[in-house]
């Protein structure tokens, strides 16, 4: 598993399918499906260079006691960097 598996998945599946697989299979414990739309927003914001923008988290999550987290934290904590190309950073 890991980064190489995710890169392979991104080559063979849609981004949505790869994200669903990544959150459920590439993390232990698996991250819930409720994070999928949040992760997608974080990826889109990172692609626009909005790393400090706050993302609202699902009810069952907090980041440092807050209901929002910066895009940079979402990308780092959920290992979403493979979804952002070097040209987009």
PLY file of the C-alpha trace (Angstrom):
ply
format ascii 1.0
element vertex 89
property float x
property float y
property float z
element edge 88
property int vertex1
property int vertex2
end_header
0.00 0.00 0.00
1.09 3.58 0.23
2.11 6.23 -2.23
3.09 3.89 -5.06
-0.21 2.02 -4.84
-2.12 5.31 -4.90
-0.19 6.54 -7.93
-1.03 3.27 -9.70
-4.68 3.66 -8.75
-4.71 7.23 -10.10
-3.41 5.95 -13.45
-6.14 3.31 -13.74
-9.23 4.74 -12.05
-11.13 7.98 -11.85
-9.98 10.47 -9.27
-13.16 9.83 -7.25
-12.54 6.08 -7.24
-8.89 6.56 -6.27
-9.85 8.93 -3.44
-12.46 6.52 -2.08
-9.93 3.67 -2.21
-7.17 5.78 -0.66
-9.21 6.92 2.33
-10.66 3.48 3.03
-7.71 1.21 2.20
-4.56 3.29 2.54
-5.19 4.42 6.13
-5.45 2.53 9.37
-7.95 2.78 10.72
-9.82 3.48 7.48
-11.14 7.01 7.14
-14.93 7.26 6.78
-16.73 8.11 3.56
-17.93 11.36 5.16
-14.43 12.72 4.47
-14.62 12.20 0.71
-16.33 15.52 -0.15
-14.11 17.33 2.35
-10.98 15.78 0.86
-12.15 16.76 -2.63
-12.60 20.39 -1.51
-9.14 20.34 0.08
-7.57 18.97 -3.11
-9.31 21.59 -5.26
-8.25 24.41 -2.93
-4.65 23.15 -2.86
-4.60 23.08 -6.65
-5.57 26.77 -6.57
-2.80 27.47 -4.05
-5.24 28.19 -1.20
-3.26 26.27 1.41
-4.40 28.33 4.40
-8.11 28.30 3.49
-10.25 26.68 6.19
-12.30 23.60 5.34
-15.32 22.64 7.45
-14.95 19.11 8.79
-17.72 16.53 9.24
-19.35 16.58 12.70
-17.37 13.61 13.99
-14.02 15.31 13.29
-12.08 18.18 14.79
-8.66 19.62 14.12
-6.94 20.97 17.22
-10.37 21.23 18.82
-11.85 23.19 15.91
-14.58 22.26 13.44
-12.44 23.57 10.56
-8.93 22.79 9.37
-6.59 24.51 6.92
-6.23 22.90 3.51
-2.55 22.25 4.26
-3.44 20.14 7.31
-6.04 18.13 5.37
-3.58 17.40 2.57
-0.84 16.42 5.03
-2.91 14.39 7.51
-4.85 12.46 4.86
-1.81 12.03 2.58
-3.54 13.68 -0.39
-0.42 15.11 -2.02
-0.52 12.50 -4.81
-3.74 14.13 -6.03
-1.90 17.43 -6.63
0.62 17.58 -9.44
3.88 19.47 -9.00
2.71 21.98 -11.62
-0.33 22.78 -9.46
1.65 23.50 -6.30
0 1
1 2
2 3
3 4
4 5
5 6
6 7
7 8
8 9
9 10
10 11
11 12
12 13
13 14
14 15
15 16
16 17
17 18
18 19
19 20
20 21
21 22
22 23
23 24
24 25
25 26
26 27
27 28
28 29
29 30
30 31
31 32
32 33
33 34
34 35
35 36
36 37
37 38
38 39
39 40
40 41
41 42
42 43
43 44
44 45
45 46
46 47
47 48
48 49
49 50
50 51
51 52
52 53
53 54
54 55
55 56
56 57
57 58
58 59
59 60
60 61
61 62
62 63
63 64
64 65
65 66
66 67
67 68
68 69
69 70
70 71
71 72
72 73
73 74
74 75
75 76
76 77
77 78
78 79
79 80
80 81
81 82
82 83
83 84
84 85
85 86
86 87
87 88
